[in-house]
């Protein structure tokens, strides 16, 4: 448990030296090393986002954004674990029925959740639960997770199950790792230390009390307004903060480098070149504007929900636009910083080199793709009433 008045970034800072020292080992290991996993738990960070009933502090979006950004600033893979394991555990703890909560969070002192919520499986409805088959790629953080989350479509009596709105019902199952078939597949350009392994299950029975609606926004536990905004909103905030954190590390590193680096053929340091000065100021301004947009949008919507407003499609569209724009702005910042740093940024093992690979890998995620802009615009233009994936 954290001390009264302690901020989540204090927990990040308390293990920062270890995270930095272990970054190369995590890359080689292709998943977080045991010292990093232990530090996440010992610091209290791994459960910090959870509802109080699951040992958490229930921070609001302002603090969550700070935590994720700081984690990503230290190391891209470490930051990705922050937006994978921490929200997964918080969502499962908030939305599972009581029996499912008891079976997961009551089973051990340290319960880590990872995986993928995209509905890439099918669950045939049976008495008491679902018989699930499916395959999921890029199961973030599963390398050290006791439980694995898996999204699925429901099948009831040979037909797709439907929710209360008449749409195909999408759910998430919580499965112990001993029941998962891991097929690895995690040989990638960046984010190598995240243990984002492919996995599958076949004809596996999962009781209904260890599943919940993918779009749940009525928490079973936890009093924070964030839990009334659903997993999609939390995930969007995480993607934005992660990209901003990695881009910030590159801005900071190229700034420090510029004070001493003299490129071939130049007479003065990079910092004294007017072209560098102009582009540094421009991209720093772009980064700051994106960060302010994210904070203003997510904290503003959270405040309205806390005051009793229902989360509307327009609010969700605004949050997804902010997250996607911040990701694109961060990628542009990273491209400039990489070019400005010259050969320093291509040397294996430098923070700039790893951050560049990580950012270009993380920004490939479908959650912050062009599709998000299109669906958000359709809602805001009144062309459709809603897109539930927002």
C-alpha positions as CSV (number, residue, x, y, z in Angstrom):
1,X,0.0,0.0,0.0
2,X,1.2,3.5,-0.7
3,X,1.5,6.2,2.0
4,X,-1.1,8.8,2.4
5,X,-0.3,11.8,0.1
6,X,2.2,9.8,-2.0
7,X,1.9,10.3,-5.8
8,X,2.2,7.5,-8.2
9,X,5.3,9.1,-9.8
10,X,7.1,8.8,-6.5
11,X,6.7,5.0,-6.9
12,X,8.1,5.2,-10.4
13,X,11.1,7.3,-9.3
14,X,11.8,4.9,-6.4
15,X,12.7,2.2,-8.9
16,X,14.0,4.3,-11.7
17,X,17.7,3.4,-11.3
18,X,16.8,-0.3,-11.4
19,X,14.6,0.1,-14.5
20,X,17.4,1.9,-16.3
21,X,20.0,-0.6,-15.3
22,X,17.8,-3.5,-16.4
23,X,16.6,-2.0,-19.8
24,X,19.2,-3.9,-21.9
25,X,18.6,-7.2,-20.1
26,X,14.8,-6.8,-20.6
27,X,15.4,-6.4,-24.3
28,X,17.6,-9.4,-24.5
29,X,15.2,-11.4,-22.3
30,X,12.2,-10.3,-24.5
31,X,10.2,-9.7,-21.4
32,X,10.7,-7.9,-18.1
33,X,13.4,-9.4,-15.9
34,X,12.5,-10.7,-12.5
35,X,14.2,-7.8,-10.7
36,X,11.9,-5.3,-12.6
37,X,8.8,-7.4,-11.9
38,X,9.7,-7.6,-8.2
39,X,10.4,-3.9,-8.1
40,X,7.0,-3.2,-9.6
41,X,5.4,-5.1,-6.8
42,X,7.6,-4.0,-4.0
43,X,7.1,-0.4,-4.8
44,X,3.4,-0.7,-4.9
45,X,3.2,0.4,-8.5
46,X,1.8,-2.8,-10.0
47,X,-1.5,-2.6,-8.1
48,X,-1.6,1.2,-7.8
49,X,-4.4,1.7,-10.4
50,X,-6.6,-1.0,-8.8
51,X,-9.8,-0.4,-6.9
52,X,-9.2,-0.2,-3.2
53,X,-10.7,-3.7,-2.8
54,X,-7.8,-5.0,-4.9
55,X,-5.1,-3.0,-3.0
56,X,-5.1,0.0,-5.2
57,X,-5.3,3.8,-4.8
58,X,-7.7,4.5,-7.6
59,X,-5.9,7.5,-9.1
60,X,-7.7,9.9,-11.5
61,X,-6.6,10.5,-15.0
62,X,-4.3,13.4,-14.2
63,X,-2.2,11.2,-12.0
64,X,-2.4,8.2,-14.3
65,X,-1.1,10.2,-17.2
66,X,1.8,11.4,-15.1
67,X,2.6,7.8,-14.0
68,X,2.5,6.3,-17.5
69,X,4.5,9.2,-19.0
70,X,7.2,8.9,-16.4
71,X,7.4,5.1,-16.9
72,X,7.7,5.5,-20.7
73,X,10.3,8.3,-20.3
74,X,12.5,5.8,-18.4
75,X,12.2,3.1,-21.0
76,X,9.6,2.3,-23.7
77,X,9.2,-1.4,-22.8
78,X,8.8,-0.5,-19.1
79,X,6.2,2.2,-20.0
80,X,4.3,-0.3,-22.2
81,X,4.0,-2.7,-19.2
82,X,2.6,0.3,-17.3
83,X,-0.2,0.7,-19.9
84,X,-0.7,-3.1,-20.2
85,X,-0.5,-4.8,-16.9
86,X,-1.7,-2.0,-14.6
87,X,-5.0,-1.1,-16.5
88,X,-5.7,-4.8,-17.2
89,X,-5.6,-5.6,-13.5
90,X,-7.6,-2.5,-12.6
91,X,-10.3,-3.2,-15.2
92,X,-10.6,-6.9,-14.2
93,X,-10.8,-6.0,-10.5
94,X,-13.5,-3.3,-11.2
95,X,-15.8,-5.3,-13.6
96,X,-15.6,-9.0,-12.7
97,X,-18.6,-10.4,-10.7
98,X,-17.8,-11.1,-7.0
99,X,-17.1,-14.8,-7.4
100,X,-14.7,-14.1,-10.3
101,X,-13.0,-11.4,-8.3
102,X,-12.6,-13.8,-5.4
103,X,-11.1,-16.5,-7.6
104,X,-8.5,-14.2,-9.1
105,X,-7.6,-11.5,-6.7
106,X,-8.3,-13.8,-3.7
107,X,-6.0,-16.5,-5.1
108,X,-2.7,-14.9,-4.4
109,X,-1.1,-11.8,-2.8
110,X,0.4,-10.6,-6.2
111,X,-2.0,-10.9,-9.1
112,X,-0.7,-9.7,-12.5
113,X,-3.0,-9.4,-15.6
114,X,-1.9,-9.2,-19.2
115,X,-3.1,-10.1,-22.6
116,X,-5.3,-8.8,-25.4
117,X,-8.9,-7.7,-25.1
118,X,-9.6,-7.6,-28.9
119,X,-12.4,-10.2,-29.6
120,X,-10.3,-12.7,-31.5
121,X,-12.0,-15.7,-29.9
122,X,-15.4,-17.2,-29.9
123,X,-17.2,-18.4,-26.7
124,X,-20.1,-20.9,-27.1
125,X,-22.6,-20.3,-24.3
126,X,-23.1,-23.2,-22.0
127,X,-24.7,-23.6,-18.6
128,X,-22.6,-21.5,-16.2
129,X,-20.1,-20.1,-18.7
130,X,-18.5,-20.2,-22.2
131,X,-16.5,-22.7,-24.1
132,X,-13.8,-20.5,-25.7
133,X,-11.5,-21.0,-28.7
134,X,-9.3,-18.4,-30.3
135,X,-5.9,-17.1,-31.0
136,X,-4.5,-13.7,-29.9
137,X,-1.4,-11.9,-31.1
138,X,0.7,-9.4,-29.1
139,X,-0.5,-10.3,-25.6
140,X,1.2,-7.4,-23.9
141,X,2.8,-8.3,-20.5
142,X,1.9,-11.9,-20.6
143,X,5.5,-13.0,-20.0
144,X,5.1,-12.4,-16.3
145,X,1.3,-12.5,-15.8
146,X,-0.5,-15.0,-13.7
147,X,-3.8,-14.3,-15.5
148,X,-4.3,-13.7,-19.2
149,X,-7.2,-11.7,-20.6
150,X,-8.8,-12.7,-23.9
151,X,-11.6,-10.9,-25.8
152,X,-14.2,-13.0,-27.5
153,X,-17.5,-13.0,-29.4
154,X,-20.4,-14.9,-27.8
155,X,-22.2,-17.7,-29.6
156,X,-25.6,-18.7,-28.2
157,X,-27.5,-21.6,-29.7
158,X,-25.6,-21.3,-33.0
159,X,-26.1,-17.6,-33.3
160,X,-24.1,-14.6,-32.2
161,X,-25.2,-13.5,-28.8
162,X,-26.4,-9.9,-28.5
163,X,-26.2,-7.3,-25.8
164,X,-28.9,-5.0,-24.4
165,X,-28.5,-2.7,-27.4
166,X,-29.0,-5.5,-29.9
167,X,-25.4,-5.6,-31.0
168,X,-23.1,-8.7,-31.0
169,X,-22.0,-9.2,-27.4
170,X,-18.3,-8.9,-26.9
171,X,-16.8,-10.1,-23.6
172,X,-13.4,-10.6,-22.0
173,X,-12.4,-13.8,-20.3
174,X,-9.8,-14.0,-17.4
175,X,-7.8,-17.2,-17.8
176,X,-5.0,-18.6,-15.6
177,X,-1.7,-18.8,-17.5
178,X,-1.6,-22.6,-16.9
179,X,-4.6,-23.0,-19.2
180,X,-3.0,-20.9,-22.0
181,X,-1.0,-22.2,-24.9
182,X,1.7,-19.7,-25.5
183,X,3.3,-19.7,-29.0
184,X,5.7,-16.8,-28.5
185,X,6.0,-14.9,-31.8
186,X,7.6,-11.9,-30.0
187,X,10.5,-11.2,-32.3
188,X,10.1,-7.5,-33.2
189,X,11.7,-4.2,-34.0
190,X,10.9,-2.4,-30.7
191,X,9.2,-2.9,-27.3
192,X,11.2,-6.1,-27.2
193,X,11.2,-6.2,-23.4
194,X,7.4,-6.4,-23.0
195,X,6.9,-10.2,-23.2
196,X,4.0,-9.6,-25.6
197,X,3.6,-13.2,-26.6
198,X,1.0,-14.8,-29.0
199,X,-1.3,-17.3,-27.3
200,X,-4.4,-19.4,-27.9
201,X,-6.9,-21.6,-26.3
202,X,-9.1,-24.4,-27.7
203,X,-12.4,-25.6,-26.3
204,X,-11.6,-24.1,-22.9
205,X,-14.5,-23.7,-20.5
206,X,-14.4,-20.4,-18.6
207,X,-17.2,-19.8,-16.0
208,X,-19.3,-16.7,-16.7
209,X,-18.2,-15.1,-13.4
210,X,-14.7,-14.9,-14.8
211,X,-15.9,-12.9,-17.8
212,X,-17.3,-9.4,-18.2
213,X,-18.6,-7.1,-21.0
214,X,-15.8,-5.5,-23.0
215,X,-17.7,-2.2,-22.8
216,X,-18.6,-2.4,-19.1
217,X,-18.9,1.0,-17.5
218,X,-20.7,0.0,-14.3
219,X,-18.0,-1.1,-11.8
220,X,-18.7,-3.8,-9.3
221,X,-16.1,-2.2,-7.1
222,X,-14.0,1.0,-7.1
223,X,-15.4,4.5,-6.5
224,X,-13.3,6.5,-9.0
225,X,-15.1,8.1,-11.9
226,X,-12.5,6.5,-14.2
227,X,-14.1,3.2,-13.7
228,X,-17.4,4.6,-14.9
229,X,-15.7,5.5,-18.2
230,X,-14.8,1.9,-19.2
231,X,-11.7,0.1,-20.4
232,X,-11.7,1.9,-23.8
233,X,-11.2,5.3,-22.2
234,X,-8.5,4.0,-19.8
235,X,-6.7,2.3,-22.7
236,X,-6.8,5.5,-24.8
237,X,-5.3,7.5,-22.0
238,X,-2.5,4.9,-21.6
239,X,-1.6,5.0,-25.3
240,X,-1.4,8.8,-25.3
241,X,0.7,9.0,-22.2
242,X,3.0,6.3,-23.3
243,X,3.8,7.9,-26.7
244,X,4.3,11.3,-25.0
245,X,6.7,9.8,-22.5
246,X,8.9,8.1,-25.1
247,X,8.9,11.3,-27.2
248,X,9.8,13.4,-24.2
249,X,12.8,11.2,-23.5
250,X,14.0,11.8,-27.0
251,X,13.5,15.5,-26.8
252,X,15.5,15.6,-23.5
253,X,18.2,13.4,-24.9
254,X,18.7,15.3,-28.1
255,X,18.7,18.6,-26.2
256,X,21.5,17.3,-23.9
257,X,23.4,15.8,-26.9
258,X,23.2,19.1,-28.8
259,X,25.1,21.0,-26.2
260,X,28.3,18.9,-26.9
261,X,27.9,17.2,-30.3
262,X,29.7,18.7,-33.3
263,X,28.7,17.1,-36.5
264,X,31.3,16.5,-39.3
265,X,32.0,19.7,-41.2
266,X,30.6,22.0,-38.6
267,X,32.6,24.4,-36.4
268,X,30.2,24.7,-33.5
269,X,28.0,22.5,-31.4
270,X,24.6,21.4,-32.7
271,X,22.9,23.6,-30.2
272,X,24.3,26.7,-31.8
273,X,22.9,25.9,-35.2
274,X,19.9,28.1,-36.0
275,X,18.2,25.2,-37.8
276,X,18.4,23.0,-34.7
277,X,17.2,25.8,-32.5
278,X,14.2,26.4,-34.7
279,X,13.2,22.7,-35.0
280,X,13.8,22.0,-31.3
281,X,11.5,24.9,-30.3
282,X,8.9,23.8,-32.9
283,X,8.8,20.1,-31.8
284,X,8.9,21.0,-28.1
285,X,5.9,23.2,-28.7
286,X,4.1,20.4,-30.6
287,X,4.8,18.0,-27.8
288,X,3.6,20.4,-25.1
289,X,0.4,21.1,-27.1
290,X,-0.3,17.4,-27.5
291,X,0.2,16.8,-23.8
292,X,-2.1,19.7,-22.9
293,X,-4.8,18.4,-25.2
294,X,-4.7,15.0,-23.6
295,X,-4.7,16.3,-20.1
296,X,-7.5,18.8,-20.8
297,X,-9.7,16.3,-22.6
298,X,-9.4,13.3,-20.3
299,X,-9.4,15.2,-17.0
300,X,-12.3,17.3,-18.3
301,X,-14.4,14.4,-19.3
302,X,-13.6,12.6,-16.0
303,X,-14.8,15.7,-14.1
304,X,-18.1,15.8,-15.9
305,X,-18.7,12.1,-15.3
306,X,-17.8,12.5,-11.6
307,X,-20.4,15.3,-11.5
308,X,-23.1,12.9,-12.7
309,X,-23.1,13.3,-16.5
310,X,-23.4,10.1,-18.6
311,X,-20.4,9.4,-20.7
312,X,-21.6,10.3,-24.2
313,X,-20.4,9.2,-27.6
314,X,-19.1,12.7,-28.2
315,X,-17.0,12.6,-25.0
316,X,-15.5,9.3,-26.1
317,X,-14.8,10.6,-29.6
318,X,-13.0,13.6,-28.1
319,X,-10.8,11.4,-25.9
320,X,-9.9,9.1,-28.8
321,X,-9.0,12.1,-31.0
322,X,-6.8,13.4,-28.3
323,X,-5.0,10.1,-27.9
324,X,-4.5,9.5,-31.6
325,X,-3.3,13.0,-32.2
326,X,-0.8,12.8,-29.3
327,X,0.5,9.6,-30.7
328,X,1.0,11.1,-34.2
329,X,2.6,14.2,-32.8
330,X,4.9,12.1,-30.7
331,X,6.0,10.1,-33.7
332,X,6.8,13.3,-35.6
333,X,8.8,14.5,-32.6
334,X,10.7,11.2,-32.5
335,X,11.5,11.3,-36.2
336,X,13.0,14.8,-35.9
337,X,15.0,14.0,-32.8
338,X,16.4,10.8,-34.5
339,X,17.5,12.8,-37.5
340,X,18.9,15.6,-35.5
341,X,21.0,13.3,-33.3
342,X,22.7,11.9,-36.3
343,X,24.8,8.8,-35.9
344,X,24.3,8.8,-32.1
345,X,20.8,7.7,-32.7
346,X,21.7,4.6,-34.7
347,X,24.2,3.1,-32.2
348,X,22.7,0.0,-30.6
349,X,22.2,0.4,-26.9
350,X,21.7,4.2,-26.8
351,X,18.5,5.5,-25.3
352,X,17.7,7.4,-28.5
353,X,18.1,4.4,-30.6
354,X,15.9,2.2,-28.4
355,X,13.3,4.9,-27.9
356,X,13.0,5.4,-31.7
357,X,12.4,1.7,-32.3
358,X,10.0,1.5,-29.4
359,X,7.9,4.5,-30.5
360,X,7.6,3.3,-34.1
361,X,6.6,-0.1,-32.9
362,X,4.0,1.2,-30.4
363,X,2.4,3.6,-32.8
364,X,1.5,0.7,-35.1
365,X,-1.2,-0.3,-32.6
366,X,-4.7,-0.4,-34.1
367,X,-6.1,1.4,-31.1
368,X,-4.6,4.7,-32.3
369,X,-4.9,4.2,-36.0
370,X,-6.6,6.3,-38.7
371,X,-9.8,4.3,-38.1
372,X,-10.1,6.1,-34.8
373,X,-10.2,9.5,-36.5
374,X,-12.8,8.4,-39.0
375,X,-15.2,6.9,-36.4
376,X,-14.8,9.9,-34.1
377,X,-15.5,12.3,-37.0
378,X,-18.6,10.4,-38.0
379,X,-19.9,10.8,-34.4
380,X,-19.0,14.5,-34.1
381,X,-20.5,15.2,-37.6
382,X,-23.8,13.5,-36.6
383,X,-23.4,10.9,-39.4
384,X,-23.8,8.1,-36.9
385,X,-25.1,8.1,-33.3
386,X,-22.3,6.0,-31.9
387,X,-19.3,3.8,-32.6
388,X,-19.1,1.5,-29.6
389,X,-15.4,0.8,-30.2
390,X,-14.5,4.4,-29.3
